[in-house]
Amino acid sequence: MKAVGNYLIIQKVESKTKETKGGLLLSEASMQDVRYVKAKIVDPGEQQLKKNDLIFYDKVAGHKIDYDDQQYIVIKVQDVVVVL
């Protein structure tokens, strides 16, 4: 599977719980208001990003693809907001 043009193939990084500065544990369901989610690049296509780079992208961007019993997300490069 290879990304073409201005697209990236990514996999969402699952986060079960998140601890706030005050020590509260937030479940994934309680973080629905968070607009950006963390992901790992599977195939950067023709972009300057590298495979396995961690990024944050807009959670409403792209579409899902099931391939070899794995779920991937295809997004446009402009949907990436942060590279870690």
VENMOWO-V166918 format. One record per helix or strand of 2 or more residues. SS is the DSSP state (@ for helix, = for strand). FROM is the first residue (numbers start at 1). TO is the last residue. Records with the same first field share a line. If there is no record, write none. Layout:
SS=FROM-TO  FROM-TO
This chain:
==7-12  17-19  25-27  36-43  54-58  63-67  70-76  80-83
@=28-31  77-79
